[in-house]
């Protein structure tokens, strides 16, 4: 687990909005998901939070003073360590019709208008949490597979070295082959 990951393995949800009332509403709707909710009141604060820890999803207001949501999203998608974090844009119903297109073009995974239906927003965020969880499981599995392959490779190299000797220790080679077969069989799940 990297320093950006939470020690307890739970995924954070980053809430980015310059309006206190909107942040309170988001927290009320998402509290039942039992995941850490992190607030940011600007695009700059959001970027700092993203660099400190890993998030499953970012809920990002489009209209903010300073760095707006589109600019913040562009920064998020530009950095290797944050480019895969899904962004759900939030904006008022009076927003320009081109906002949705611009949001998706910037890299948004979804777009929700305010006032939002709490059940819909919670369901959407739940999907991103589940995707994050599955991705972490796959990363762990891939790491385990790589380590296993390295063990097999090291044992094969040792066997090759022994067999290259003029008088290899055949009983020892048999033991190593049996251990290697056991290791490979365990990996296949036999």
C-alpha positions as CSV (number, residue, x, y, z in Angstrom):
1,X,0.0,0.0,0.0
2,X,1.5,3.4,-1.0
3,X,1.6,6.4,1.2
4,X,-1.3,7.8,-0.8
5,X,-3.5,4.9,0.2
6,X,-5.5,4.8,3.4
7,X,-4.2,2.5,6.1
8,X,-7.7,0.9,6.5
9,X,-8.0,0.3,2.7
10,X,-11.2,2.4,2.4
11,X,-11.6,4.7,-0.6
12,X,-12.0,8.4,-0.1
13,X,-14.6,10.5,-1.9
14,X,-13.5,14.0,-2.7
15,X,-16.2,16.7,-2.5
16,X,-15.2,19.9,-4.3
17,X,-17.5,22.9,-4.0
18,X,-17.0,26.5,-3.0
19,X,-20.4,26.7,-1.3
20,X,-20.7,25.4,2.3
21,X,-24.4,24.4,1.9
22,X,-23.5,22.2,-1.1
23,X,-20.8,20.4,0.8
24,X,-23.1,19.8,3.7
25,X,-25.8,18.4,1.4
26,X,-23.2,16.1,-0.3
27,X,-22.0,14.9,3.1
28,X,-25.6,14.2,4.2
29,X,-26.3,12.2,1.1
30,X,-23.1,10.2,1.0
31,X,-22.5,9.6,4.8
32,X,-24.4,6.3,4.6
33,X,-21.8,4.9,2.2
34,X,-19.4,4.7,5.2
35,X,-16.4,5.9,3.2
36,X,-14.2,8.9,4.1
37,X,-15.5,12.2,2.8
38,X,-12.9,14.8,2.1
39,X,-13.9,18.4,1.5
40,X,-12.2,20.9,-0.8
41,X,-13.4,24.4,-1.3
42,X,-11.5,25.2,-4.5
43,X,-9.7,23.5,-7.3
44,X,-6.4,24.2,-5.7
45,X,-7.5,22.5,-2.5
46,X,-8.8,19.5,-4.5
47,X,-5.4,19.1,-6.3
48,X,-3.6,19.1,-2.9
49,X,-5.9,16.5,-1.5
50,X,-5.5,14.3,-4.6
51,X,-1.8,14.4,-4.3
52,X,-2.0,13.3,-0.6
53,X,-4.3,10.3,-0.9
54,X,-6.1,8.1,-3.3
55,X,-9.7,8.7,-4.0
56,X,-12.4,6.4,-5.6
57,X,-14.3,9.4,-7.1
58,X,-14.3,13.2,-7.2
59,X,-17.6,15.1,-7.1
60,X,-16.6,18.4,-8.7
61,X,-18.6,21.6,-8.9
62,X,-18.2,23.3,-12.3
63,X,-18.7,26.9,-11.2
64,X,-16.1,28.0,-8.7
65,X,-14.1,31.2,-8.3
66,X,-10.4,30.9,-9.3
67,X,-9.8,27.5,-10.9
68,X,-13.2,26.3,-12.1
69,X,-14.3,22.7,-12.3
70,X,-13.2,22.3,-16.0
71,X,-9.7,23.6,-15.2
72,X,-9.5,21.4,-12.1
73,X,-10.5,18.4,-14.1
74,X,-7.9,19.1,-16.8
75,X,-5.2,19.2,-14.1
76,X,-6.5,16.0,-12.6
77,X,-6.4,14.2,-15.9
78,X,-3.0,15.5,-16.7
79,X,-1.2,14.0,-13.8
80,X,-0.2,10.3,-13.9
81,X,-1.1,9.6,-10.3
82,X,-4.6,11.1,-10.6
83,X,-5.5,10.6,-14.3
84,X,-7.6,7.5,-13.6
85,X,-9.7,9.0,-10.8
86,X,-13.3,9.3,-12.1
87,X,-14.9,12.8,-12.0
88,X,-18.6,13.5,-11.6
89,X,-19.3,17.1,-12.5
90,X,-22.0,18.8,-10.4
91,X,-23.7,22.0,-11.7
92,X,-27.0,23.9,-11.4
93,X,-29.9,23.3,-13.7
94,X,-29.5,26.8,-15.1
95,X,-26.1,25.9,-16.5
96,X,-25.1,26.4,-20.1
97,X,-26.2,23.5,-22.4
98,X,-22.6,23.1,-23.5
99,X,-21.4,22.3,-20.0
100,X,-22.2,18.7,-20.2
101,X,-20.4,18.3,-23.5
102,X,-17.4,20.3,-22.2
103,X,-17.4,18.2,-19.0
104,X,-17.3,14.9,-20.8
105,X,-14.6,16.3,-23.2
106,X,-12.6,17.2,-20.1
107,X,-12.7,13.7,-18.9
108,X,-15.7,13.5,-16.7
109,X,-17.2,10.1,-16.0
110,X,-20.6,11.5,-15.3
111,X,-22.5,14.8,-15.0
112,X,-25.2,15.5,-12.4
113,X,-27.4,18.7,-12.2
114,X,-28.3,20.3,-8.9
115,X,-30.6,19.9,-7.1
116,X,-29.8,16.2,-7.5
117,X,-31.8,13.2,-6.5
118,X,-30.0,11.8,-3.4
119,X,-30.8,8.2,-4.3
120,X,-29.4,8.6,-7.8
121,X,-26.2,10.4,-6.6
122,X,-25.6,7.8,-3.9
123,X,-26.1,5.0,-6.5
124,X,-23.7,6.5,-9.0
125,X,-21.0,7.1,-6.3
126,X,-21.6,3.5,-5.1
127,X,-20.7,2.2,-8.6
128,X,-17.5,4.2,-8.6
129,X,-16.6,2.9,-5.1
130,X,-17.2,-0.7,-6.3
131,X,-15.0,-0.1,-9.4
132,X,-12.3,1.3,-7.2
133,X,-12.5,-1.7,-4.9
134,X,-12.3,-4.2,-7.9
135,X,-9.4,-2.3,-9.4
136,X,-7.5,-2.5,-6.1
137,X,-8.2,-6.2,-5.9
138,X,-6.8,-6.7,-9.5
139,X,-3.7,-4.6,-8.6
140,X,-3.1,-6.8,-5.6
141,X,-3.6,-10.0,-7.7
142,X,-1.3,-8.7,-10.4
143,X,1.4,-7.9,-7.8
144,X,1.1,-11.4,-6.3
145,X,1.3,-13.0,-9.8
146,X,4.5,-11.0,-10.6
147,X,6.1,-12.0,-7.4
148,X,5.2,-15.7,-8.0
149,X,6.6,-15.5,-11.6
150,X,9.9,-14.1,-10.2
151,X,10.1,-17.0,-7.7
152,X,9.6,-19.5,-10.5
153,X,12.1,-17.7,-12.7
154,X,14.8,-17.7,-9.9
155,X,14.3,-21.4,-9.3
156,X,14.5,-22.2,-13.0
157,X,17.8,-20.3,-13.2
158,X,19.2,-22.2,-10.2
159,X,18.2,-25.5,-11.9
160,X,19.8,-24.4,-15.2
161,X,23.0,-23.6,-13.4
162,X,23.1,-27.0,-11.6
163,X,22.4,-28.8,-14.9
164,X,25.2,-26.9,-16.6
165,X,27.7,-28.3,-14.2
166,X,29.7,-31.3,-15.3
167,X,28.4,-33.5,-12.5
168,X,25.0,-32.2,-11.3
169,X,23.6,-33.4,-8.0
170,X,20.7,-35.4,-9.5
171,X,18.8,-36.0,-6.2
172,X,19.0,-32.3,-5.5
173,X,17.8,-31.5,-9.0
174,X,14.8,-33.8,-8.5
175,X,13.9,-32.1,-5.2
176,X,14.1,-28.7,-6.8
177,X,12.0,-29.9,-9.8
178,X,9.4,-31.3,-7.4
179,X,9.3,-28.0,-5.5
180,X,9.0,-26.0,-8.7
181,X,6.2,-28.3,-10.0
182,X,4.4,-27.7,-6.6
183,X,4.8,-24.0,-6.9
184,X,3.5,-23.9,-10.5
185,X,0.6,-26.3,-9.6
186,X,-0.4,-24.0,-6.7
187,X,-0.4,-21.0,-9.0
188,X,-2.8,-22.7,-11.4
189,X,-5.1,-23.7,-8.5
190,X,-4.8,-27.5,-9.1
